[in-house]
């Protein structure tokens, strides 16, 4: 008898959070460089000649702490963001399996995986949009301070509070729709590509899905399509 127990949503939540923190530690310096190069004043001599020049100058002037300036905002948010990503993916997968009347432990088709990936972006945006806005504002402010400007925000919390006071919740969530447009197809591609590569590697190692399992999966998928057609 096959095990029909639902995969733990808590495990998905926790593993996604830990993975997100690791991702932030690795990627934040490059993200900092991206923002600094994008916010260089137009019409003047650029302060940086390229990505590696920006990294080098930032490290020489500010050290390791400079490379991680503004990291508190994404680090605080990235754990719940990635936790919600994988929780949302898990929920999307459950919805897809329920629609096709599949067992919880039965492998999903690529289309179902892509649906679950796109679904995961919906709850994630509620957390990610404000932290992205705060992070960018703090990084832009750092550039202004280097040019002699005065800081407007004392930190992540102060930035969030002032944004809310200036324009309410709309100001905090400014740019959310653009984030959603970016992340839904991005999540579809991310989870879809991951699954394709994983399955190809499994096939190359002789771990192909059995014919019986594939046949049962196809039968349930056809039943789901018929049920959907009859409900219209």
Residue pairs with C-beta under 8 A, 6 or more apart in sequence:
2 103
2 105
3 105
4 103
4 104
4 105
5 104
5 105
6 94
6 104
7 90
7 104
7 105
9 87
9 90
9 91
12 86
12 87
12 89
12 90
13 83
13 84
13 86
13 87
14 83
15 86
16 82
16 83
16 84
16 85
16 86
16 87
17 79
17 80
17 82
17 83
18 79
19 82
20 78
20 79
20 81
20 82
20 83
20 85
21 75
21 78
21 79
21 82
23 78
23 82
24 71
24 74
24 75
24 78
25 75
28 67
28 68
28 70
28 71
28 74
29 55
29 67
29 68
30 51
31 74
32 58
32 67
32 68
32 69
32 70
32 139
33 51
33 54
33 55
33 58
35 136
35 139
35 140
36 47
36 48
36 54
36 58
36 139
36 142
36 143
37 48
37 51
37 54
39 139
39 140
39 143
40 46
40 47
40 48
40 143
47 54
47 57
48 54
48 57
55 67
58 66
58 67
59 66
59 67
62 69
69 138
69 139
69 142
70 135
70 138
70 139
70 142
70 156
72 155
72 156
73 131
73 134
73 135
73 138
73 156
73 159
74 131
74 132
74 135
76 131
76 156
77 127
77 128
77 130
77 131
78 131
80 127
81 124
81 127
81 128
81 131
84 120
84 123
84 124
84 127
85 120
85 121
85 124
85 187
86 120
87 120
87 123
88 119
88 120
88 121
88 122
88 123
88 124
89 116
89 117
89 119
89 120
89 191
90 116
91 116
91 119
91 120
92 115
92 116
92 117
92 118
92 119
92 120
93 108
93 112
93 113
93 116
94 104
95 115
95 116
95 119
96 102
96 108
96 112
96 115
96 116
97 103
97 104
97 106
97 108
97 112
99 224
99 228
100 112
100 220
100 221
100 223
100 224
101 220
101 223
101 224
101 227
102 108
102 217
102 220
106 213
106 216
106 217
106 220
107 209
107 213
107 217
108 116
109 217
109 221
110 192
110 195
110 196
113 191
113 192
113 195
114 188
114 191
114 192
115 188
116 191
117 187
117 188
117 189
117 190
117 191
117 192
118 184
118 185
118 187
118 188
120 187
120 191
121 180
121 183
121 184
121 186
121 187
122 180
122 184
124 183
124 187
125 176
125 179
125 180
125 183
128 179
128 183
129 173
129 175
129 176
129 179
130 160
130 172
130 173
132 175
132 179
133 163
133 172
133 173
133 174
133 175
134 156
134 159
134 160
134 163
137 153
137 159
137 163
138 153
138 155
138 156
138 159
141 149
141 151
141 152
141 153
144 151
145 151
152 162
153 159
153 162
160 172
163 171
163 172
164 171
164 172
167 174
202 208
